[in-house]
C-alpha cells in the first residue's frame, strides 16, 4: 500500500441526527464536525463564535456517544411501552365499542338538530297564522335555540373525542411498530431517528438528554 492510499481520508458519512441536536445550555442548534480523517464526528455548539463569547460555554459530544444514548433510552423504556401495548390491546374491544356508541350518538344528534332547526323555522309561520301567541313564540323560540346550542355542544365534544381516539390509535400503532423495529435492529437510521426523536440536548458536562416524540406516552423524561 503506497503513501497516497494510506493517507486517503474516509468518505463523509450521512448525518442521521440532522436538525435534532441542540445545546442544552443556550438552546441553539449544534453543528456536526468531523475531527479527523478516521471519521470521528462531534456535535459542537458554536454560539460563542457565531454570536458572542458570553452567549454560551464550550459544549460538545461525540456523535457515537449520542447514538448510544438514544439506543439506551429506547431499551430503557421498551418494557414500559410493551406493557402499554398489552393494556392497549386488552382494552381495544371496549374502546372500540365506546367509539361505535359515540358515533351512533353523533348521528342521532345530527338528526335531532335537523328536526329542531326545522321546528324553529316553522315557529314564525305559526305566529303569523295565529296558531301560537307572541309569548308562546318567544318561549318556544328560546327553548328551541337552547336545545340546538346544547346539541351542538354535545356533538362538538363527541366529534373531538372521536378525532382524539382515532389520532391516539394511529399514534400508538405507529409508536409500537417503530419501537418494535428499533429493538429488533441494533442500528439506527435517519428514518427511525426522525420517527422517534423530537430533539436531543447536549449539556456542558457532555450528558445527553433524548426527548422523544412520544414523551407524553412515557410520562417521564428520557435522560441519558
C-alpha positions in Angstrom: 0.0 0.0 0.0 1.6 3.4 -1.0 1.6 6.6 1.0 -1.2 8.1 -1.0 -3.5 5.2 -0.3 -2.7 5.2 3.4 -3.4 8.9 3.8 -6.7 9.0 1.8 -9.4 10.1 4.2 -12.6 8.1 4.7 -15.7 9.5 3.0 -18.1 11.6 5.0 -21.0 9.6 6.5 -24.6 10.6 6.5 -25.8 12.8 9.3 -28.7 10.8 10.7 -29.1 13.3 13.5 -29.5 16.3 11.2 -31.7 19.0 12.7 -32.1 17.1 16.0 -29.1 18.2 18.2 -29.3 21.3 20.3 -27.2 22.9 23.1 -28.7 22.2 26.5 -27.0 25.4 27.8 -28.1 28.1 25.3 -30.7 26.1 23.2 -29.0 26.8 19.8 -28.6 24.2 17.1 -25.3 22.3 17.3 -23.1 21.8 14.2 -21.7 18.4 13.2 -18.0 18.4 12.6 -15.5 15.7 11.6 -12.5 15.8 13.9 -10.0 13.9 11.8 -9.6 11.5 8.8 -10.7 8.4 10.8 -14.3 9.5 10.7 -14.8 10.6 14.3 -17.7 13.1 14.4 -18.6 15.6 17.1 -21.5 17.9 17.6 -20.4 21.4 18.9 -22.3 24.5 20.0 -20.9 27.4 18.1 -22.8 30.2 19.8 -19.5 31.6 21.3 -18.1 32.1 17.8 -21.3 33.0 15.9 -22.9 35.4 18.4 -20.8 36.4 21.4 -18.2 34.9 23.8 -20.7 35.1 26.7 -23.5 33.6 24.6 -22.6 30.1 25.8 -19.8 27.8 27.1 -17.9 25.0 25.3 -20.5 22.3 24.7 -19.8 19.2 22.6 -20.3 15.5 22.4 -19.2 12.7 20.1 -21.8 11.5 17.6 -21.3 7.9 18.6 -22.0 8.8 22.3 -25.2 10.5 21.3 -26.4 7.5 19.3 -25.5 5.2 22.2 -27.7 7.3 24.5 -30.6 7.1 22.1 -30.4 3.3 21.9 -30.0 3.1 25.7 -33.1 5.3 26.2 -35.1 3.2 23.8 -34.2 0.0 25.5 -34.8 1.6 28.9 -38.4 2.3 28.1 -39.1 -0.5 25.8 -40.6 -2.6 28.6 -42.8 0.3 29.6 -44.1 0.6 26.1 -44.6 -3.1 25.8 -46.8 -3.2 28.9 -48.7 -0.2 27.5 -49.2 -2.2 24.3 -50.6 -5.2 26.2 -53.1 -3.0 28.0 -53.9 -1.2 24.8 -54.8 -4.5 23.0 -56.7 -5.8 26.1 -58.9 -2.7 26.1 -59.2 -2.5 22.4 -62.7 -4.1 22.1 -64.1 -2.0 25.0 -62.7 1.2 23.5 -64.0 0.3 20.0 -67.5 -0.3 21.5 -67.4 3.1 23.2 -66.2 4.6 19.9 -69.1 3.0 18.0 -71.6 4.1 20.6 -70.3 7.7 20.3 -70.6 7.5 16.5 -74.2 6.4 16.8 -74.9 9.3 19.2 -73.4 11.7 16.8 -75.7 10.5 14.1 -78.7 10.8 16.5 -77.6 14.4 17.4 -77.4 15.4 13.8 -80.9 14.1 13.2 -82.2 15.8 16.3 -80.5 19.1 15.3 -82.1 19.0 11.8 -85.5 18.3 13.3 -85.2 21.1 15.9 -84.0 23.6 13.4 -87.0 22.7 11.2 -89.3 23.3 14.1 -87.6 26.6 14.8 -88.0 27.8 11.2 -91.7 27.0 11.4 -92.4 28.9 14.6 -92.7 32.3 12.8 -95.3 30.8 10.4 -97.3 29.6 13.4 -97.1 33.0 15.0 -98.2 34.8 11.8 -101.0 32.2 11.3 -102.2 32.8 14.8 -101.6 29.2 15.9 -99.4 30.5 18.8 -99.3 33.7 20.7 -96.4 36.2 20.8 -95.5 35.0 24.3 -95.6 31.3 23.2 -93.5 32.2 20.2 -90.8 33.8 22.4 -90.8 31.0 24.9 -90.7 28.2 22.2 -88.0 30.1 20.2 -85.9 30.3 23.4 -86.4 26.6 24.1 -85.5 25.5 20.6 -82.4 27.7 20.5 -81.3 26.4 23.9 -81.8 22.8 22.7 -79.9 23.5 19.5 -77.0 25.0 21.5 -76.9 22.0 23.8 -77.0 19.6 20.9 -74.2 21.4 19.1 -72.0 21.5 22.2 -72.5 17.8 22.8 -71.9 17.0 19.1 -68.8 19.0 19.1 -67.4 17.2 22.2 -68.2 13.8 20.7 -66.5 14.8 17.4 -63.4 16.0 19.2 -63.3 12.8 21.3 -63.7 10.8 18.1 -60.8 12.5 16.5 -58.7 12.2 19.6 -59.5 8.5 19.7 -58.6 7.9 16.1 -55.5 10.0 16.3 -54.3 8.3 19.5 -55.0 4.9 18.0 -52.9 5.7 14.9 -50.1 7.2 17.1 -50.0 4.2 19.3 -49.9 1.8 16.4 -47.0 3.8 14.8 -45.2 4.0 18.2 -45.4 0.3 18.9 -44.3 -0.6 15.4 -41.5 1.9 15.5 -40.2 0.7 18.8 -40.5 -2.9 17.7 -38.4 -2.2 14.7 -35.8 -0.4 16.8 -35.5 -3.2 19.3 -35.2 -5.7 16.5 -32.4 -3.8 14.8 -29.2 -2.7 16.6 -28.6 0.1 14.2 -30.3 3.5 13.9 -31.3 5.0 10.6 -32.2 8.6 9.7 -35.8 7.5 9.1 -36.0 5.8 12.5 -34.5 8.8 14.3 -36.9 11.1 12.6 -39.9 9.0 13.7 -38.7 8.6 17.3 -36.8 11.7 18.3 -38.1 15.2 18.8 -34.8 16.7 19.8 -31.5 15.9 21.6 -30.0 18.2 24.2 -26.2 18.1 24.9 -25.0 19.7 28.2 -21.6 21.2 29.2 -20.8 18.0 31.2 -21.4 16.0 27.9 -24.5 14.4 29.3 -27.2 13.8 26.7 -31.0 14.2 27.1 -33.1 12.4 24.5 -36.6 13.9 24.1 -38.8 11.5 22.2 -41.9 12.4 20.2 -43.8 10.0 22.3 -42.7 11.7 25.6 -46.3 12.0 26.8 -46.8 8.3 26.4 -44.0 7.6 28.8 -44.9 10.4 31.2 -41.2 10.6 32.1 -38.1 12.2 30.6 -35.6 10.1 28.9 -32.3 11.3 30.3 -29.0 9.8 29.3 
